Amino acid sequence: MAMEMRRATTDDLPAIVALLADDVRGRSRDDPSLPLDPAYEEAFAAVDADPRQLLVVAVLDGAIVGTLQLSFIPGIGHKGAWRGQIEAVRIASQLRGQGLGGEMIAWAVDTCRSRGCRMVQLTSDKTRLDTHRFYEQLGFEQSHLGFKLTF
């Protein structure tokens, strides 16, 4: 059965949070226990209401097996180019290495292109060397050094 990518709904939120927490970094940042922290529902409502945001799930055989968020960012630079930002990419741990992540990223790139974006960007934690190789195999280049200030 083919994987389907679709816009997430509030009913998908527990599965999305579980995917985010099913990760070395996510274990310390996210909490999939039910009931979910209300902050997740508030964040979902804000993302879902913003026409420049798209939270999606990947569905295989009726089960949610992946998620990612796309942000469409207008800019003056690059002659007014729009950028697509890919965030929070996750595939269920038991399905990693089977090509589903590549399918999700290809879908995300096509979606950005169809929205008029002239480039697609993403970030990855500097310790995730396997993830860096994955993105490079998909044609992404390490072009910038990122900085973060967490509150």
SERO-4910 file (N, C-alpha, C, O; in steps of 0.05 Angstrom, whole numbers):
BEGIN
 pado doro    nc1    nc2    nc3   cac1   cac2   cac3    cc1    cc2    cc3    oc1    oc2    oc3
  Met    A     17    -24      0      0      0      0     18     25      0     38     25     14
  Ala    A     10     45    -15     26     70    -17     22     87      7      1     87     20
  Met    A     43    102     14     41    121     36     26    146     26     30    156      4
  Glu    A      8    155     43     -8    179     37      2    202     55      6    198     79
  Met    A      5    226     44     12    250     59    -14    266     60    -26    271     39
  Arg    A    -21    275     84    -45    292     87    -42    312    109    -25    308    127
  Arg    A    -58    333    108    -58    353    129    -66    340    155    -85    324    156
  Ala    A    -52    347    176    -59    336    203    -84    348    214    -91    371    208
  Thr    A    -98    333    230   -121    342    244   -116    340    274    -96    328    283
  Thr    A   -133    351    290   -130    349    319   -130    320    329   -117    314    349
  Asp    A   -145    303    315   -146    275    323   -118    262    319   -113    242    332
  Asp    A   -101    273    302    -75    262    297    -54    271    318    -32    260    319
  Leu    A    -61    290    335    -42    302    353    -28    282    371     -3    284    374
  Pro    A    -42    263    384    -27    243    400     -6    227    385     15    222    395
  Ala    A    -13    220    360      7    204    344     30    222    336     53    213    336
  Ile    A     25    247    330     47    266    323     66    270    346     90    268    343
  Val    A     55    274    370     72    279    394     87    253    400    111    254    408
  Ala    A     75    230    397     89    205    401    112    202    382    134    192    390
  Leu    A    109    209    357    131    208    337    153    228    345    177    221    343
  Leu    A    146    252    354    166    271    363    182    261    387    206    266    389
  Ala    A    169    247    404    182    237    429    198    211    423    215    204    439
  Asp    A    192    198    401    206    172    394    232    178    380    236    170    357
  Asp    A    250    192    394    274    202    382    293    209    404    285    217    426
  Val    A    319    206    400    339    211    420    335    239    432    336    242    457
  Arg    A    332    259    415    329    287    425    301    291    436    297    305    456
  Gly    A    281    280    422    253    285    429    245    274    456    227    285    469
  Arg    A    259    253    465    252    241    491    254    261    514    238    260    533
  Ser    A    272    280    511    276    300    533    259    325    528    258    342    546
  Arg    A    247    327    505    232    352    498    202    348    497    187    367    503
  Asp    A    193    325    490    165    320    486    154    299    504    169    281    513
  Asp    A    128    300    510    115    282    528     89    271    515     69    286    514
  Pro    A     90    246    506     66    235    493     45    224    512     24    214    502
  Ser    A     49    226    538     29    215    556      3    229    554      1    253    548
  Leu    A    -18    213    558    -46    223    555    -57    229    582    -52    214    601
  Pro    A    -73    249    586    -80    269    565    -55    286    558    -39    292    575
  Leu    A    -54    295    533    -32    312    525    -33    339    539    -54    349    547
  Asp    A     -9    350    543     -7    376    554    -23    395    536    -20    394    512
  Pro    A    -40    413    548    -55    432    531    -39    449    513    -49    460    493
  Ala    A    -13    453    519      4    469    502      6    457    474      9    472    454
  Tyr    A      4    431    471      5    418    445    -20    426    429    -18    432    405
  Glu    A    -43    426    441    -68    434    427    -67    463    419    -76    470    398
  Glu    A    -57    480    437    -54    509    431    -35    513    407    -41    529    389
  Ala    A    -13    499    407      6    501    385     -6    491    359     -3    503    338
  Phe    A    -20    468    361    -33    458    337    -53    478    325    -53    482    301
  Ala    A    -69    490    342    -89    510    333    -75    533    319    -85    543    299
  Ala    A    -53    542    330    -38    565    318    -27    557    291    -29    572    271
  Val    A    -15    533    289     -4    524    264    -26    520    243    -23    529    220
  Asp    A    -47    507    251    -69    501    233    -83    526    222    -93    526    200
  Ala    A    -83    547    238    -97    572    230    -80    589    212    -90    608    200
  Asp    A    -54    584    210    -35    600    195    -33    590    167    -23    567    163
  Pro    A    -41    605    146    -39    595    119    -11    590    109     -7    578     88
  Arg    A      9    600    124     37    596    116     50    572    130     74    568    128
  Gln    A     33    557    144     43    533    158     26    509    149      3    511    143
  Leu    A     40    487    147     26    462    140     38    439    156     61    431    152
  Leu    A     23    428    174     31    405    189     18    381    176     -6    380    172
  Val    A     34    361    170     24    338    155     32    312    170     50    311    186
  Val    A     17    291    164     23    264    173     26    246    148     13    251    127
  Ala    A     42    226    152     46    205    132     30    181    142     34    172    165
  Val    A     13    170    125     -4    148    133      2    124    116      3    126     91
  Leu    A      7    101    129     13     76    115     -5     54    127     -5     50    151
  Asp    A    -20     41    110    -38     19    119    -56     29    142    -62     14    161
  Gly    A    -65     54    140    -84     65    159    -71     76    185    -85     86    202
  Ala    A    -45     73    188    -31     82    212    -14    106    206     -2    108    184
  Ile    A    -12    125    225      5    148    222     34    138    228     39    129    249
  Val    A     51    141    208     79    131    210     99    154    208    123    149    211
  Gly    A     91    178    202    109    200    199     96    227    201     71    228    200
  Thr    A    112    247    205    102    275    206    123    294    198    147    288    200
  Leu    A    115    317    189    133    340    185    117    365    184     93    364    180
  Gln    A    131    387    187    118    413    185    132    430    164    156    431    163
  Leu    A    116    443    147    126    461    127    119    489    134     96    495    142
  Ser    A    138    507    131    132    536    134    139    549    108    160    543     96
  Phe    A    123    567     99    127    582     74    134    610     82    118    625     93
  Ile    A    159    618     75    170    643     86    175    662     63    191    657     45
  Pro    A    162    685     63    168    706     43    194    720     51    202    722     74
  Gly    A    207    731     31    232    746     37    238    766     15    228    764     -8
  Ile    A    254    785     21    263    805      2    287    796    -13    289    800    -37
  Gly    A    305    783      1    330    772    -11    324    752    -33    302    741    -35
  His    A    344    748    -49    342    729    -72    319    738    -90    304    722   -101
  Lys    A    317    764    -94    297    776   -112    268    769   -103    251    763   -119
  Gly    A    264    771    -77    237    766    -67    229    737    -66    205    730    -66
  Ala    A    248    719    -64    242    691    -64    228    681    -39    234    690    -17
  Trp    A    209    664    -43    197    649    -21    214    625    -15    226    613    -33
  Arg    A    215    618     11    230    594     20    210    575     33    191    582     45
  Gly    A    216    550     29    202    529     44    220    520     66    243    513     61
  Gln    A    210    519     90    226    509    113    214    483    122    190    481    129
  Ile    A    229    462    123    220    435    132    230    432    161    253    435    167
  Glu    A    211    425    178    216    422    206    204    396    217    185    385    205
  Ala    A    215    387    240    204    365    256    197    340    239    174    330    240
  Val    A    216    331    223    212    308    206    216    283    224    237    280    237
  Arg    A    196    266    224    199    241    240    185    218    225    164    221    212
  Ile    A    198    195    226    187    170    217    187    151    241    206    151    257
  Ala    A    166    134    243    165    115    265    191     99    265    200     89    245
  Ser    A    203     96    289    229     83    292    230     56    279    251     48    267
  Gln    A    210     40    280    210     13    269    210     13    238    214     -8    226
  Leu    A    204     36    226    203     38    197    226     54    184    227     57    160
  Arg    A    244     63    201    267     79    190    284     61    173    287     37    178
  Gly    A    296     73    153    314     59    135    300     45    112    313     30     97
  Gln    A    274     49    108    259     36     87    251     54     64    236     46     47
  Gly    A    261     79     65    255     98     43    232    116     47    226    133     31
  Leu    A    217    113     69    194    129     74    201    158     79    187    177     71
  Gly    A    224    163     93    233    190     98    239    205     72    233    228     69
  Gly    A    252    191     54    257    202     27    232    209     12    230    230     -1
  Glu    A    211    192     15    186    198      2    173    223     14    162    240      0
  Met    A    175    225     41    164    249     55    178    274     46    165    294     40
  Ile    A    204    274     45    219    297     37    214    304      8    211    328      1
  Ala    A    212    285    -10    205    290    -38    178    304    -40    174    323    -55
  Trp    A    158    294    -24    132    306    -24    134    335    -14    121    353    -25
  Ala    A    149    339      7    152    367     18    165    385     -2    156    408     -5
  Val    A    186    376    -16    199    393    -36    179    400    -59    177    422    -67
  Asp    A    164    380    -68    144    384    -89    123    404    -80    114    421    -95
  Thr    A    115    402    -55     94    420    -44    105    449    -43     91    467    -50
  Cys    A    130    452    -34    143    478    -34    145    490    -62    138    513    -66
  Arg    A    153    474    -80    155    483   -108    128    492   -119    126    512   -132
  Ser    A    107    476   -113     81    483   -123     70    509   -110     52    522   -121
  Arg    A     80    516    -86     72    541    -73     89    564    -81     86    586    -70
  Gly    A    107    560   -101    123    582   -111    150    587    -97    163    607   -102
  Cys    A    157    569    -79    183    572    -66    206    567    -86    204    550   -103
  Arg    A    227    584    -83    250    580   -100    273    565    -87    293    559    -99
  Met    A    269    559    -61    288    543    -47    274    529    -23    253    538    -14
  Val    A    286    507    -14    276    493      9    300    490     28    322    483     20
  Gln    A    295    495     53    316    493     73    306    477     97    282    474    102
  Leu    A    325    467    112    319    453    137    344    454    155    366    461    146
  Thr    A    340    448    180    362    446    198    362    418    210    342    404    211
  Ser    A    385    410    220    388    385    233    409    388    255    429    401    251
  Asp    A    404    376    278    423    378    300    450    369    291    453    349    276
  Lys    A    471    383    299    498    378    289    508    350    297    527    341    285
  Thr    A    496    337    316    505    311    324    492    288    308    501    265    311
  Arg    A    473    294    292    459    274    276    472    268    249    462    276    228
  Leu    A    495    256    251    511    252    226    497    234    206    498    239    182
  Asp    A    482    213    215    467    197    196    446    213    182    441    209    158
  Thr    A    433    231    197    412    248    185    425    266    164    413    271    143
  His    A    448    277    170    462    294    151    467    279    125    463    290    103
  Arg    A    477    255    127    482    239    103    456    234     87    456    235     63
  Phe    A    435    229    102    409    224     89    401    248     73    393    245     49
  Tyr    A    402    273     84    394    297     69    413    302     46    404    311     25
  Glu    A    439    297     50    458    300     28    451    281      4    454    289    -19
  Gln    A    443    257     11    436    237    -10    411    247    -26    407    239    -49
  Leu    A    395    264    -13    371    274    -26    377    300    -41    359    312    -53
  Gly    A    402    309    -41    410    333    -56    414    358    -40    421    379    -51
  Phe    A    409    357    -14    413    381      3    443    385      8    458    366      9
  Glu    A    450    410     11    478    417     17    480    431     43    463    447     50
  Gln    A    501    425     58    506    439     83    518    466     75    541    468     67
  Ser    A    502    487     77    510    513     67    513    534     89    526    555     84
  His    A    502    530    112    502    550    133    509    538    160    507    514    164
  Leu    A    517    554    178    521    547    206    499    560    222    496    584    221
  Gly    A    483    545    236    460    556    250    466    562    279    484    550    291
  Phe    A    450    580    290    453    588    318    425    588    331    405    593    317
  Lys    A    423    583    356    398    582    370    400    594    397    421    591    411
  Leu    A    380    608    406    378    619    433    353    608    445    331    615    436
  Thr    A    355    591    464    332    578    476    324    592    503    342    599    518
  Phe    A    299    596    507    289    609    531    275    588    549    266    595    571
***
